Amino acid sequence: MLQAADVATYFLNRSKTIAEKDPRSADAVRKIVHFIDQITVVDYVWAPR
C-alpha cells in the first residue's frame, strides 16, 4: 500500500507543480491524475510559507 500511496502522491504533486512541456507527458499525467482523483478523499500540496 505504501508504494501505491507514493505513486499517487508523485503524480498529484507533479500535476500541481510542474508545467509539462511535452504534450504526450501532459496527457499521460492528466489521465493518471483523473483515475487517482476518482478515489481520493482529501487532496492538497503542503507549501511552507
DRENDO-1510 file (C-alpha; in Angstrom, 1 decimal, always signed):
<recs>
REC; n; res; u; v; w
REC; 1; MET; +0.0; +0.0; +0.0 .
REC; 2; LEU; +2.8; +2.4; +0.7 .
REC; 3; GLN; +4.1; +2.2; -2.8 .
REC; 4; ALA; +0.7; +2.9; -4.2 .
REC; 5; ALA; +0.4; +6.0; -2.0 .
REC; 6; ASP; +3.9; +7.1; -3.1 .
REC; 7; VAL; +3.0; +6.8; -6.8 .
REC; 8; ALA; -0.3; +8.7; -6.2 .
REC; 9; THR; +1.5; +11.4; -4.3 .
REC; 10; TYR; +4.1; +11.8; -7.0 .
REC; 11; PHE; +1.6; +12.3; -9.8 .
REC; 12; LEU; -0.7; +14.6; -7.8 .
REC; 13; ASN; +2.2; +16.7; -6.8 .
REC; 14; ARG; +3.6; +16.7; -10.4 .
REC; 15; SER; +0.3; +17.8; -11.8 .
REC; 16; LYS; +0.1; +20.8; -9.5 .
REC; 17; THR; +3.7; +21.9; -9.5 .
REC; 18; ILE; +5.3; +21.1; -12.9 .
REC; 19; ALA; +4.4; +22.6; -16.2 .
REC; 20; GLU; +4.7; +19.7; -18.7 .
REC; 21; LYS; +6.5; +20.7; -21.9 .
REC; 22; ASP; +5.7; +17.6; -23.9 .
REC; 23; PRO; +2.0; +17.2; -24.8 .
REC; 24; ARG; +2.3; +13.4; -24.5 .
REC; 25; SER; +3.6; +13.7; -21.0 .
REC; 26; ALA; +0.9; +16.2; -20.1 .
REC; 27; ASP; -1.8; +14.0; -21.4 .
REC; 28; ALA; -0.4; +10.9; -19.6 .
REC; 29; VAL; -0.2; +12.8; -16.3 .
REC; 30; ARG; -3.7; +14.2; -16.8 .
REC; 31; LYS; -5.1; +10.7; -17.3 .
REC; 32; ILE; -3.4; +9.2; -14.3 .
REC; 33; VAL; -4.5; +12.0; -12.1 .
REC; 34; HIS; -8.0; +11.6; -13.3 .
REC; 35; PHE; -8.0; +8.0; -12.1 .
REC; 36; ILE; -6.4; +9.0; -8.8 .
REC; 37; ASP; -9.0; +11.8; -8.3 .
REC; 38; GLN; -11.8; +9.3; -8.5 .
REC; 39; ILE; -10.6; +7.5; -5.3 .
REC; 40; THR; -9.1; +10.5; -3.4 .
REC; 41; VAL; -10.8; +11.8; -0.3 .
REC; 42; VAL; -8.5; +14.7; +0.5 .
REC; 43; ASP; -6.1; +16.4; -1.9 .
REC; 44; TYR; -3.6; +19.1; -1.0 .
REC; 45; VAL; +0.1; +20.0; -1.5 .
REC; 46; TRP; +1.9; +21.4; +1.6 .
REC; 47; ALA; +3.7; +24.6; +0.8 .
REC; 48; PRO; +5.8; +26.3; +3.6 .
REC; 49; ARG; +5.5; +30.0; +4.0 .
</recs>
